[in-house]
Amino acid sequence: MSLAAIRPSTAIPWGRILSVAEYFETMDYGPAPESDAEVRAWLATHKSSFGHFIGGSFVPGAKQIDTNEPATGKLLARIANGSKKDIDAAVSAARKAQGPWEKLGGHGRARHLYALARMLQRHARLCGVLESLDNGKPIRETRDLDVPLAVRHFYHHAGWAQLQDSELSAYKAIGVVGQIIPWNFPLLMLAWKVAPALAAGNTVVLKPAEFTPLTALLFAELAHKAGLPPGVLNVVTGEGATGASLVEHAGVDKIAFTGSTEVGRLIRKATAGTGKSLSLELGGKSPFIVFDDADLDGAVEGVVDAIWFNQGQVCCAGSRLLVQEGVAAEFIKRLKRRMGKLRVGHPLDKAIDMGAIIDPIQLKRIGMLVDKGVAEGAEKFQPEITLPAMGCFFPPTLLTNVETSSTVATEEIFGPVLVSMTFRTPDEAVMLANNSRYGLSASVWSETIGLALDIAPKLQCGVVWVNATNLFDAAVGFGGYRESGFGREGGREGIYEYLKLRAWAARKPKAVQRVEIEADVKPNFEEPSVDRTAKLFIGGKQARPDGNYSRVILSPSGKIVGEVGEGNRKDIRNAVAAARGAEGWSKATAHNRAQILYYMAENLSARSDEFASRIKAMTGISKAKTEVEASIQRLFTYGAWADKYDGAVHSPPLRGVALAMNEPFGVVGVICPDEAPLLGFISLVAPLIAMGNRVVVVPSERHPLAATDFYQVLETSDVPAGVINIVTGGRDTLLKTLAEHDDVDALWVFGSNENSANAEKLSTGNLKRTLVDHGLATDWYDLASSEGPVLLRHAVQVKNIWIPYGE
Amino acid sequence: MAQSNILPMSASARNAGVAFDLDWIEDLRINLSASERRVASLPGRRSVKKDAQAAWLLKAVTCIDLTTLSGDDTASRVRRLCAKAKQPVREDILEKLGFAGRNIHTGAICVYHRFVKTAVEALEGSGLPVAAVSTGFPAGLVPHDLKLKEIEASVRDGAREIDIVITREHVLTGNWRALYDEMRDFRSACGEAHVKAILATGDIKTMRNVARASMICMMAGADFIKTSTGKEAVNATLLVTLTMLRMIREYQERTGFKVGYKPAGGVSAAKDVLNYQILMKEELGRKWLEPELFRVGASSLLADIERQLEHHVTGRYSAFNRHPVG
């Protein structure tokens, strides 16, 4: 297509225009168009054709693709389709800039981020209108939400840059960050990704979505004019393959992705074992729970904001309505009436609620899923409202009579489609809400504070809005549980995603271990010690291994020091089941958990000589006593932290609070290192259980006896059954089962580089959170790298509970 | 009790009221933050421009209760206001809007009892009703029997609408039965005259109080519920409007009666009144944009609308001195 053919067009079909006298009779709204002249002028200066933005200027791409206006289907501009070579160029520009950018220091970067915020504010309307045209979302949303929130993120993170040297001094920038963002909030997602990355001293290669690349290009251009040094922010446009090249690029230190769970899994797999950090913000099927004591009219408006915001193309859309049975009929009645008032139209019309769906492919998929829902028994309601005659539009849709087994109850539709179910009791509401692979957000409506605040912590998701929905702020972390991804964006919890611990960055690869050769046994006539063959420790009991094999444990000289059970798949299965069952531990008071950690320390102390001689016999090291002492201290440390690793109360701009709660993951698998067999074990298990997790631990493969001896400490320390489960045996096979187990929520692996790679690769089934050492040696005696918040941070996931209030 | 709350024969009949039933207000739940978000986002979701805006503003003119409620009111002041009410927009502007020869006047004139007669005379033949504020306006703390006498006197003088003030104490102490009885008496004293119940939302403060008082007054037969006297520290807001409109809707669903709504005080700019109209249309529907179900108590709003209408027909920004004062 020639460039002349894509000359800007302002011919928007606004519908019939009446006279004053006619409007006086009908009292219709009439069209309220926002002008697109400025945006058309900007596109014209680029001849509606764009390259990549690399190293501070536009660089033509070899191939070009179209980007269309969803509202009309017309071509908006042509953009470059990034190749491997383009990614190479962008990554090397980012690499070149990273050193000087980090060296600029927190205050220097704060000045830049502040300037970016001001720059966005100056060009707010240009950004808003461009976003509406490219994405199809209403100008109201880009003007009132997307752009102001993007601005807010830059201001907020200018603050983190300023405070980095004082507040985050144990951390440093990760390096070059590859960021892949979706088409539903193009500029806002750019802000969520770019602001923290740049604030922390990283440089960025950003890949916007193929459907919506224009605001990112505009942003890059404006940022350059605002003085952002070349190479600090690079934008490479293109399709999925461009994103894949970025993910696979060896010069990238971290990938941050927002998009579908399906692609998130691929990225997890592709980055496994590369040492790249990863944060994923994925899909959802978020519940919207209405109790019978809710403000029903308020909740109806909440539904509008939950599922008809951005045409329902929102990862945290409240797409599953759960209504208490007694008010369900009334609520649905009010909701249907409200739906009849929704207006769908051209995104630049200032009097609409919903604009266009992003692309005909997506439109087709939404229609298909709705049909499937109806075929599976759902009742479809669509109000009698008019849709624009042309363009990509879907009416607001409500599906009632939906059962949990229905496709539309479990699949993310990513469109303006709400499914509804009923519940009888608060317990049932929680059960239904959590009956999902996802865990992004939830909305809870009740006028009873006790009820709402009881429900919020029970919901498995990263964000809960009480009597509200889709509230966002840069000071409040956003992100998911379960298959909705990991990592947080916003707030203190979010900035860590773009930092690495200095102490860990300095780790060196582990020394290659010598393989012992079993020495010949020479029996004699001395009275033998009583045989002590360790079993496994599952559900609070010593259990014989399922396979009934054992493995011999040798001293460095090859002498047999004992035998342990050879755990297999089924033992892991049993251990995970026991851990899952020990849910009471996660609900126990922090004081209670602290008491038990101290009690463990007390009982370990009582046997310190025994443990020291065992460690000496296994490892041959001379500082065995020191290791036991350090282990006792570490138990004390986490006993101390159990009731002190507090969440936070964020201050978003509303009358209310956002409680950032540190919640346990649930069941966590732990692969212990061979170095420091007792201290390593304690260093990993103690922070996890202090925070309320239950663990399935595979102790050091070479030196497991300190852990098996520990059974007696556990048995005498009132540790509830199932909280700590220990399965000895071959690390590689046990790790595989744990990594693949879909009922394990997180996995910590301190072993070989290959172990780390496997843990990351095999964890994609349920996208469990992984903490791995990439085969690097941790100094377990160094407090900066192995004790306290550095690990506690990985033992919890932050849930933000938004509580607006007022009477 | 519940038996008497059956739907009346005609859904468009004047609100006859229903028997007192505490259940109707006990289940009311108002979430303040959610209400605030609704009114904060609505002006961004709806916009009326150009010809549509001119039409909406002209419609607003027909819903204005042009008001003077000052200690220094005199007969001549009231007569000037009545003249303005009859011809609120300059003839040449109306002509350009396509309304030549059409009888465009405000919804009513609103005065103290003392000036009802003056206003009735001034408005004779225009069809414009006179509304009187009665019942010890604005505090409403004179003896109950005097309130009823004041209403009767106003009706006798020719007032076709009576704006009563409720006893805020009944709301603040939760004495709903007393509020119902008081309102019932007012309604009955009005006879054929329509009654608007002023809740003084700035005094009763919380949205729950506003919602409950709205419902009780409707149950007791109010034809309109009205926010304020204009004398409280806080008068009409979009937030109390939302609360009251939702109660009107709920009352209609329960009884079939359509009750009108009147914000008063603080609505002084054309763009403000558009937001009220949008809220009426969105929460209640088209019917609530007509003077039968929507009034705005205002004194300076009209002047701003006149300027906007002139700007609409000339393309030039207008000035106050180009329009006859009311």
Interface residues (C-beta under 8 A of the other chain):
Chain A: I17 L18 S19 V20 A21 E22 Y23 F24 M27 D28 Y29 G30 P31 A32 P33 R140 R143 D144 D293 A294 D295 L296 D297 G298 A299 E301 G302 D305 K341 K350 A351 I352 D353 W445 E447 N467 A468 L654 R655 G656 P804 Y805 G806 E807
Chain B: R29 I30 N31 L32 S33 A34 S35 E36 R37 R38 S41 G44 R45 R46 S47 V48 K49 K50 D51 A52 Q53 A54 A55 W56 L58 K59 L97 G98 F99 T206 M207 R208 R246 Q277 K281 E282 R286 L289
